[in-house]
Amino acid sequence: MPGAALNGKWVFDHGEGMDAVVKALNVPADKIPQDTNSTVDIKVNGDNITITTSFGGKTAESQMVIGQARAATELSRLSGKDVTGTPSWDGDKLVVQGAGGKGKIIREVVGGKLQVTFQFGDVSGKRIFNKA
């Protein structure tokens, strides 16, 4: 089943290049995530995916169905703008492609760690999580 390795709870380890991503998205300084104690819980059930993120004492849940456009709340939280995206599988990678093709988020397991890659135009950054 695609995405089976994504299942479970993940704890933030570190970020790479995220400063460039928030700058490219024109994220206001007060919206830039500062909490290094965030967790992500991913549940993959066929084409239905639920992602629960806990950060800064808040919890946000995002539900998606492969192939169905939806509000991309994870990008909307960063950018402060309404963003839509369509999730798909690329092998075992969960890819949410933003409307208009400018941005996407890729979730995959690399070396036993969850890697969440944010791409916007020519800019990309990663958030790396360890299995809880």
N, C-alpha and C positions, 0 to 999 in steps of 0.2 A: 504494500500500500504506500503510495507517495506520501512523504512527510511524516512517516511513523517516528523517525528519529527526533523530530521537533517536539513530540509530546513530552510534557512534564513541566516542572518548575525550574526556572533558571535565575541565577543571582548575578547582578552586574559585576563585571571584573574591571573593564577599562574601555575607553573610547579612543578612536584614532581618526583624526581629521574632521571631527564634528564642528570645530570652530568655523571652518570654511563652508560647511553645509548651512549652519544657522546664518552666516553672513549672506550667502547666496539667496536664502529664502527671506532675507530682510526681517529676521525674527527680532522683535523688540527685546531689549536687555532683560526686562522683567519676566519674559516668557522662556528664556533659555534654561533648560533643565540643569540644575546644580546638584541634585540628589544623587549621590553615588551609591546609595543603598537600595536601588530599585530592583524589583523582581518582575519576571514575566512568567506567566503560566499559560502554556499552549495545549489546547485539546483539539486533536484532529480526529474527526469521525467521518470518514469518506470525503465527500466534497464540502462538508461543513466544518468550519474552523472557528474556535473561540479563543481569543487572546485577552488575558486579563493582566494589566500592568499596574503595579503598585509603585508609587514614587512620591516623595515629599509628603507622606501621610495621606495621600489620595489614591483611589483605585479607579481605573478606567477599564471598561470591557468593550471589546470590539468583536463583532460577529461578522463572518463573511461566508459566502458560498462561491465555490470555484465557478468562474465564468459569468458571475452576476455583478454588474457595476453597483457600487455602494459608496456611501460617505466614507472617505479614508480618514477616520478620526485621528489616527496617529500622525498624519501629516497636517491635519487641520489644527491640532494642538500646537504644533511647532510654528506653523506659518501664521496662525491667527486668521486664516481665510478658509472658506468652505472648499474642500478638495474632494473630488470623487476619484475612485480607482477601481480597477477590475483585477481580482486575484486569479492566478493560474499556477499550475505546476510546471516547472522546468526541471524534469527529473525529480529529485527530492527537494528542490528549492521551491519555497513559496514566494511568488513574485506578485506584488501589487503594483500594477502599472497605472500611473496617474493619467487622468483624461488629458488629451492633447499630447501625450507622449513625452512631456518634459521631465517628469520625475517618477521614481519608483523606489520601492523598498523590497529588498531581497532578504529572506530569512532562510538560513541553511545551517547545518551542523558541519563544522570543520575541525578535525582533530579533537572531537568530543566536546567542543564548545559551540554554543549558539552564536552565530555571527549575523548581526542585523546590519545590512548595508543600505545607506540612504544615498540615492543618486539624484542629482538635480542638474541638468545640463552637463557640463564638463566637470562638475564638482562631486566628490563622493566622500563619505565618512562612514565609520563603522562603530557599532557598540558590540562589545564581546561579553558574553555571559557564561558562567560555569553552571553545570548541573547542580541543583540543590541537593 
